[in-house]
Amino acid sequence: MNPILERAMDRILILHADHEQNASTSTVRTAGSSGANPFACIAAGIASLWGPAHGGANRSGAEDARRDQLR
């Protein structure tokens, strides 16, 4: 894997992992409680970022990733 992409994904997942009970955290926890594998749970959480409930957190993470890529 590209080390820059790997570092960016680590940061994004860490930033979103402990974000109380927002849309993506609730979605990941619900998917996990069904016995889904970790990849499916993360995919479900990312899919829930589509709506406005996150208040721009995903946009900020994407901008940080782009800025890091330019370095």
C-alpha positions in Angstrom: 0.0 0.0 0.0 1.1 3.6 -0.7 2.6 4.8 2.6 1.0 8.3 2.2 -2.4 6.8 1.7 -1.9 4.4 4.6 -1.0 7.2 6.9 -4.0 9.3 5.7 -6.4 6.4 6.2 -5.0 5.8 9.7 -5.6 9.4 10.6 -9.1 9.5 9.1 -10.1 6.3 10.9 -8.6 7.4 14.3 -10.4 10.8 14.0 -13.7 9.2 13.3 -13.4 6.2 15.7 -14.1 8.0 18.9 -16.7 10.5 17.9 -19.4 9.6 20.5 -22.8 8.5 19.0 -22.9 10.3 15.7 -24.2 8.8 12.5 -21.1 6.8 11.5 -20.3 5.5 15.0 -23.8 4.3 15.5 -23.8 2.7 12.0 -20.4 0.9 12.6 -21.6 -0.4 16.0 -24.9 -1.6 14.6 -23.1 -3.4 11.7 -20.6 -4.9 14.2 -23.4 -6.2 16.5 -24.7 -8.2 13.5 -21.4 -10.1 13.3 -20.2 -8.4 10.2 -16.5 -8.4 9.5 -14.5 -5.2 10.3 -14.2 -4.2 6.6 -18.0 -4.3 6.2 -18.5 -2.3 9.4 -16.1 0.4 8.3 -17.7 0.5 4.8 -21.1 0.9 6.5 -19.7 3.8 8.6 -18.2 5.5 5.6 -21.4 5.1 3.7 -23.3 6.9 6.5 -21.0 10.0 6.0 -23.0 10.7 2.8 -25.7 12.7 4.7 -25.5 16.0 6.5 -25.5 14.5 10.1 -21.8 14.7 10.4 -21.6 18.5 10.2 -18.6 18.5 7.8 -16.2 16.2 9.7 -15.7 14.0 6.7 -14.9 17.1 4.5 -12.3 18.3 7.0 -10.7 14.8 7.0 -10.6 14.7 3.2 -9.0 18.2 3.1 -6.4 17.1 5.6 -5.6 14.1 3.5 -5.2 16.2 0.3 -3.0 18.7 2.1 -0.8 15.8 3.4 -0.6 14.4 -0.1 0.8 17.6 -1.4 3.7 17.6 1.1 
